Amino acid sequence: MTKLKEGEKAPDFQGIDQDGNSVSLNDFKGHKLVLYFYPKDSTPGCTSQACNLRDNYDYLLKNGYKVVGVSADSEKSHKKFIEKHELPFPLIADTEKEIIKTYDVWAPKKFMGKEFLGIVRTTFVIDEEGIIEEIIGKVKTKDHTHQIIKT
């Protein structure tokens, strides 16, 4: 779990999305931001999570939220993932893991008895002033929107 805490200023970030556009925390000043980190494009859990956010995107927008996903996949991989699942929000290609490490979501993981370093699925809800409002560490991929907006 990240060392960042709710109530503190979110670390600034700048990355490149699937279309080669620069995306930074400053772009979202005055809006709530759902900044979600996920392990890999086109895997079952990551697809469920992205599609849940897609299916509830209008609801999130109506409630003042913008959405940005981050993984270590390439721009090309993100573009394919977005096109296949018609995702309406940008995905940052953090291939150098700079944002991932800044948000402290690169950590040891275990899968089928093997330990390795990887992205720990984590969502940061950042308020209009750039303060971390909530950190969701136990993400329910199929019902993630309801974790963000308690309904």
N, C-alpha and C positions, 0 to 999 in steps of 0.2 A: 504494500500500500504506500502511496505517495507520502512524502514528508510535508507537502504543502497542507495548509490548514484553511478551513472555512473561516471567513472574516478577514483574511489577509489579501493583499493586492495580488492579482493574477500576474504571473511573469509575462513580460512582453514576448511576443513571438512574431516571426515573419517567415513565411514559407511560400511555396509555389503550388498552385492547384493543378488539376487535370488539364487545364487549357493553357498553362504557362503563366497565369496571372499571379501577381503577388497578393498574398493575404496576410494581414497582420491584426493583432489585437485592437489597434487604434481604429481599424475599419468599422468596428462594432460599438464605438463609443455612443452612448445614448440608447443602446439596445441591449437586451439580455442575450447572452450567447451560450449555446449548448456546444461545448467543445468536447468532442468525444474521441477517445483513442481506442483503436481496435487492432487486433493482431494481423489480419490478412484479408485482402479482397477475395471475394468469391468462395469463402469457406462457409459452412452452414451457419454457425453462430453469428458471424459478421454480416452475412446476408440477411438473416432474420432481424438483426438490430437495425441495419440500414433501411430495410423495407418497412419496419415498424415506424421509424422516423419519417420515411416517405409517405406512408399511408396517413399519418397524423400531421403532416407538414403544415397544411392550412390552419389547423387547430393551434399548432405551435406559433405560427406567424400572428394569428389573431390575438394570442396571449403575449405578444411582444418579443418572442424568441427568434433568433437566427440560429442556424445549425451549420457546424463545420466538423468534418471528420478528419482524423489524422492517423496515418499508418506509415510504415517504412516502404510501402510499395511505390513503384514508379508512376510517373504521370500517365504513361501509356496503360498500365494496369488499372489505374483509377478511371481513366476515360472509358475503358472497356466495361468495368464494373458499373459505372454510372449509366452507360448506354443500355446495357443488358437489363438493368433493374429500374431504369427511368428515375434516377435519383435527382431531386431538384436542388440539392445543396452541394457546395464544393467539398472536395476531398484534397487535403494537403499531402503532397508526396514528400515525406520527411526521410528520404533515403539515407541521409547522414545521421539521422536520429537526434538532431539538435533539439528540436521542440520536445520530442519524446523524453529525452534525458532532462531537459529543463523542468518538465512537469513531473519528473521522477516516476515514470510509469514503465521504465526499462528495468526488469528485475528477474531474478531466478524464477523459473516455472517448472512444473513437473507434468509430464504427459506420458502415459503408458510406462511408468517406472524410470523414465529418463529425465534428467534435470538439464535445463538449458536456459539461456537468457532470452527474454522475449518481452513483448508489449503486454502489460497487464491491462485488461479491458477496464477502462475508467472513464467516467464522464464528469466534467467540471461545468457547473452552471455558474456563469459569471454575470454579475449585474451590470447595469448601465454605466456605472462608474469604474468598472474593471476590478471589482472585488469578488472573490470567490464566495458565492452564496451557498453552494452545496457541492460536495464531492460524492459521487455515487460509485462505490467500489464493487458492490455485488450487483452487477447489471443483469436485469432480466431481459434478455435479447428480444423476446417476443412481445414484451409489454413495457418497453423502455419509456415510452412517452408518459405513461402514468406514474413512473418513478420521478420524472422531471416535473410534471404538473400533477400534483396530488388531487385526484378527482374521485 
